[in-house]
Amino acid sequence: MFFIIGIVQEQVVAQHVTIPLQNELNYRTEKEFFSSTDFHSGVKPFVINKRSSFDSLNSLLDAHTQNRALDKLLNDNLINLEKSNFFLSINPIISIAPIFDSESSVIIDDYQFGLALDGYFTEKLTFSINGFYGLRSFSGEFDYLVDSTNIIPHYGKVLSKRDDNYDYYSFNGYISYQPWKYINFQFGKAKNFWGEGYRSLFLSDNSNSYPYFKATVDIWKFKYIWMVGALDDVDSEKNPNELFSKLQFSHYLSWNATKWLNFNFFESIISNPIDSMGVSYFNISYLNPVIFFRPVEFSGGSADNALLGLGFKLKLLKKYQIYSQLIIDEFVLSEIKSGKGWWGNKYGIQVGVK
């Protein structure tokens, strides 16, 4: 496998650095800040606010090989444009990763080619844009799934199919504004991850990217996020209906109670801007930025879907972490007591070690 991807190396003038949402980079960053009491591993992409951490991050995120020329190719920006209070880096995105499927004895193609632009305007405003064209083949059940749904998992719609290969594209980006070291506003089209583990019951990154706006307060041992996301069923063209477009209003609170214990709270409401009768509908109370507003959904008589979540993370022996999540979807105690198995009561539990 040969893989090159440009990673922004912000100049120290920027107040904050956003780490790309990638498993290997997440692992390295968590390891670097494992003992920190103001780092919240359950909120990704990671945004690092302390300038003292930037140098260690650059070293941490660099690729290291036995070849100095290859190290330079992997770690240095292809193009740098810099002026007073302005910086722009341009890097290629190249992924060539053929995979051998032992069950079907075939080679699965997986290629990506594109560009990544990262930089800042003044010390408070940073941005990132990346886009690439992808070519991918699948085998067995996955090939049937993609062929029948016309959807590439994690990326969205298939552009075209040639022989056994599917063409697709991905375009993501954001603008991040930090007026004060404790507050950040971000608008973009990308993925977000709230929780611990490879996948989260709260908000995971296994879906396609989506437009969002979020405000983050990061102070002392607390990190609090308020976010609005615009969700679409990418297959809705087969059955055009405005009910497939929804808004998600979410809150997430992470609290590092001690050096070794974290509690986190999640709530979200999924709302249809158009009701079943085709009438425009919007509950302005959902814009309330204060967490624990679940009663609003009841008091307004809304039929929108509400989710509540609770999680914790426990650090052990300066090396291991135990984490768990509980999520509740439309939990009605009276229906539980009736024992009739009402379809509306849904809940999930996750426990893991890392």
C-alpha positions, 0 to 999 in steps of 0.5 A, a space after each residue: 500500500 502506498 499512501 500520501 495525504 497532506 496534513 496541515 502544519 499550522 504556523 504558531 500564529 494560529 490560535 487553534 489546530 484541528 486534527 483530521 478525523 483519521 483513526 491513526 491520527 486519533 490514536 497518536 493524539 490520544 496517546 500524547 494527551 493521555 494524562 491531560 485533565 483538559 483533553 477530551 478524547 470523546 470529541 473528534 475531530 480534535 481541536 488543540 488550543 494550546 500553542 505549547 502543544 503545537 510543536 509536539 503535535 507536528 512531530 507526533 503527526 509526522 510520518 517517520 521512515 528510514 528514508 529522509 527523502 520520503 520523510 520530506 515528501 510525506 511531511 512537508 507541504 507541497 506548496 506554501 503561500 504565506 503573507 502577514 496574517 495569511 497562510 495557505 498550504 496545498 497538498 496532494 491526496 493520493 491513496 493506492 491501496 489494492 486489497 486481496 480478498 482471501 475468500 473470493 481470491 480477487 484483488 479489490 481496487 481502492 484508489 483516491 486522488 485529490 487535493 487538500 487546502 489548509 490555512 488561516 486568515 488572521 490568528 482566529 480564523 482557520 479553514 480546511 478544504 479537501 476533495 478527491 475522486 475515488 475508484 473502488 471495487 467490492 466483493 461478495 455481499 458488499 458488491 451486491 449492496 453497493 450495486 443495489 443501493 447505488 451507495 458507496 459506504 461512508 462516501 455517498 452516491 455512486 457516480 458511475 460503474 465501469 466493469 466491476 469498479 465504482 466511481 465516486 467523489 468526496 468533498 469536505 471542508 470547514 471554516 473555524 473561528 475562535 474569538 476567544 481561547 475558550 470558545 470556537 465556532 465552526 461551519 462546514 461539511 464533514 463528519 463528527 464523532 462524539 464518544 469513545 471506541 471505534 464506533 459510537 452510539 451517540 454520533 459516529 463517523 460511519 455515515 457520509 459527510 453532512 453540513 453542520 454548524 457547531 459552537 464549542 465551549 472548552 474551559 477547565 475540565 469541561 467541554 460543551 458542544 451545541 450543533 445543528 446538522 442537516 441530514 439527507 437520505 442519499 437514496 431519496 431520489 428513488 422516492 422524492 419526498 421532503 420527509 427524507 430531509 431532516 435537521 439534527 439538534 444535538 448537545 454533548 457535555 464532557 466532564 473530566 471529573 478527575 485525572 482518571 474519570 470522565 463522564 459525558 452526556 448526550 442528547 439529540 432531536 431529529 426533526 422533520 422541517 416538513 410534517 406528514 401533511 406537507 406543511 412547513 414545521 420548525 420548533 424554534 425551541 430546539 435552538 436552545 443551546 442549553 443541555 438537558 432540554 428533553 422536556 421541551 420535546 414533550 411539552 411542545 407535543 412534538 412527534 420528532 425523535 429524541 435521543 438521550 445518552 450517558 457515558 463514562 471513561 475510566 483510565 487504568 494503570 496509565 495505559 488502559 481505558 474502560 469506557 461505556 455508553 448507554 443510549 435511549 430512544 423514545 424510552 417510555 417507562 409505562 410501556 416497559 412495565 406493560 411488558 407488551 414490547 412496544 416498538 418505540 422503546 429502543 436502547 443500546 449499550 456499549 462497553 469497551 477497552 482500549 
